[in-house]
Amino acid sequence: MADTPHQHSEDMMVLINEELKGCLTSQAAAAARLDTKLTLFLGFVVAAVPLLISNRLEWISGTVALVLLGLTFVLFLAGLLPRNWRVVPEPTPFVELFGASTSRASALGYLIDMREDAYRVNRNVALGKRARLRQGLCVLVVAMVLSGVSIKLGQAEVSDKPKHSQCLFNCR
């Protein structure tokens, strides 16, 4: 990539390089915000499971709700897993290639190529994170609705049973 000739003036290459650097910075900030959202919802799922289990649930809908919460957990976790996020330039190869004897124009050309490639790779990583967040939220909504139905049905089953007058605890 460093051998790719650039047909731009050095001033234009500096401008292109700075713009790409700004795009990569914005991209990294957006990915960090996605990670924050994924972490928040992952924590919600982790807290929701024990609360759901501690209630009386209708068997079928309760089981499906718990499975959906497990799927939601996996989707959010998959969005958080480390990916091949590129940071440009990598210091060691850059210094080795352009240490002392190379022109400024060829170093700028190398940076432009590397930053453009990194932007494409990072964009795909961010799109994957965003997709896992959306999928997880859709499954989470269904799981929460099903959880509410399951709790309501589970309470209805308990209230239909005859009550014993001498029982102090949840006796059956």
Summary of the structure (lengths in Angstrom):
residues: 172
radius of gyration: 27.0
end to end distance: 74.9
largest distance: 93.6
contacts: 462
relative contact order: 0.18
helix: 76%
strand: 0%
